[in-house]
Amino acid sequence: MTEDPSTLVVDGHLSAEALVNAAALPGVLVHRCGHCGSTEHGQPVLVGGPFVSIARSSMVSVIAWWAEGPVGVDVEIAGATPPPELTLHPAEEFGDVLAVWVRKEAVLKALGTGLRTDPRTIRLSAQHGAATVTGTDLQVHELHVPGHVAALSW
């Protein structure tokens, strides 16, 4: 793989179409549910373009793209408190549950399953920048978004 995925962070809660336009990405945006095949909802797909992932908070919108393969991104407002019992793998002992949640959401988006996969089944390594998911090694990195916790996975 030649280079890391790209990201764009913009102020406000933008639509997927507006984010694709802001990033000047090629292709036609559609949504495709990996579970039922519907185009009425599901993961954004750029037909004729790179792999994309989109995340939003009430304050910012983030788009990630990569030509080499699936990518996932997530963003949450700093201070949010996801419940540890719904987030942590039994072997995980991390102090910052929000950072774990955001990293797992990014991983699940890169896998294309979203929350159809229980986040507790994902075990993140203690090392920054790596995640182990049912035998698949993925890269996971923190994104710096002021006032937020954000992560990118590929």
C-alpha positions in Angstrom: 0.0 0.0 0.0 1.4 3.3 -1.1 0.1 5.9 1.3 -2.2 6.4 4.2 -5.9 7.4 3.8 -6.8 11.1 3.5 -9.3 13.0 5.7 -11.1 16.3 5.7 -12.7 17.8 8.8 -15.3 20.6 8.3 -17.3 22.6 10.8 -21.0 21.8 11.0 -23.2 18.8 10.3 -22.8 18.3 6.5 -24.6 15.8 4.3 -22.6 13.0 2.7 -23.0 14.7 -0.7 -21.7 18.0 0.7 -18.7 16.2 2.2 -17.8 14.4 -1.0 -18.1 17.8 -2.9 -15.9 19.6 -0.2 -13.2 16.9 -0.6 -13.5 17.1 -4.5 -13.8 13.4 -4.8 -14.6 11.6 -8.0 -17.5 9.2 -8.4 -21.2 9.0 -7.8 -22.3 8.7 -4.2 -24.7 6.0 -3.3 -25.6 4.3 0.0 -25.4 0.5 0.2 -26.4 -1.6 3.2 -24.0 -4.5 3.6 -26.6 -6.4 5.4 -29.7 -6.2 3.3 -28.4 -4.6 0.1 -30.7 -1.6 0.3 -29.6 1.7 -1.4 -32.0 3.6 0.9 -29.5 3.4 3.9 -26.2 2.0 4.7 -22.5 2.7 4.1 -21.6 5.5 1.7 -20.0 4.2 -1.5 -18.4 6.3 -4.2 -19.0 4.4 -7.5 -16.0 5.2 -9.6 -14.1 6.7 -6.7 -12.1 5.8 -3.7 -13.4 4.0 -0.6 -15.0 6.5 1.8 -16.3 6.7 5.4 -18.2 9.6 7.0 -18.7 10.5 10.6 -20.4 13.5 12.2 -20.9 15.1 15.6 -23.2 18.0 16.2 -20.3 20.3 15.6 -18.1 18.8 12.9 -18.3 16.4 9.9 -15.4 14.1 8.8 -14.8 12.3 5.6 -12.0 9.8 5.0 -11.0 8.3 1.7 -8.5 5.8 0.4 -8.0 4.3 -3.0 -6.3 1.2 -1.7 -9.1 -0.4 0.3 -11.8 0.0 3.0 -11.5 2.9 5.4 -13.4 3.8 8.6 -13.7 7.1 10.5 -15.5 8.1 13.7 -15.8 11.3 15.7 -17.5 12.0 19.1 -17.6 15.2 21.2 -15.0 15.0 24.0 -16.5 14.1 27.3 -19.1 11.7 26.0 -19.3 8.6 28.1 -20.2 5.3 26.3 -20.9 2.5 28.8 -17.8 0.3 29.4 -20.0 -2.8 29.6 -21.1 -2.2 26.0 -17.7 -1.2 24.7 -14.8 -3.1 26.2 -13.6 -6.6 25.2 -13.3 -8.8 28.4 -9.5 -8.7 28.1 -9.4 -4.9 27.7 -8.5 -2.5 30.5 -8.4 1.0 29.1 -9.0 4.1 31.1 -10.4 6.2 28.3 -13.5 4.3 27.2 -14.5 7.1 24.8 -11.2 6.7 22.9 -11.8 2.9 22.7 -15.3 3.4 21.5 -14.3 5.8 18.7 -11.4 3.5 17.6 -13.8 0.5 17.5 -16.5 2.4 15.6 -13.8 3.3 13.0 -12.7 -0.4 12.8 -16.3 -1.5 12.4 -16.9 1.0 9.6 -13.7 -0.2 7.8 -14.9 -3.8 8.1 -18.3 -2.7 6.7 -20.4 -4.1 9.5 -21.0 -1.1 11.7 -22.7 -1.9 14.9 -24.1 -5.1 13.6 -20.8 -6.4 15.1 -20.7 -6.1 18.9 -17.9 -3.7 19.8 -17.1 -6.0 22.7 -15.9 -8.7 20.2 -13.2 -6.3 18.9 -10.0 -6.4 20.9 -7.7 -3.4 20.5 -4.0 -3.9 21.2 -2.6 -1.8 24.0 -0.3 -0.2 21.4 -1.5 2.9 19.7 -2.0 2.3 16.0 -3.1 -1.3 15.9 -6.2 -3.3 16.4 -6.8 -7.0 16.2 -10.2 -8.0 14.8 -10.9 -11.7 14.5 -7.5 -12.5 13.0 -7.4 -9.4 10.8 -4.8 -6.7 11.5 -6.0 -3.2 10.9 -4.3 0.1 11.4 -6.1 2.5 13.8 -4.9 6.0 14.4 -6.1 9.0 16.4 -7.2 12.0 14.5 -6.7 15.5 16.0 -10.1 17.3 16.0 -10.3 20.1 18.6 -13.0 19.4 21.2 -13.5 15.8 19.9 -12.2 12.3 20.0 -11.7 10.9 16.5 -10.1 7.9 14.9 -9.3 6.5 11.5 -9.0 2.9 10.6 -7.8 1.0 7.4 
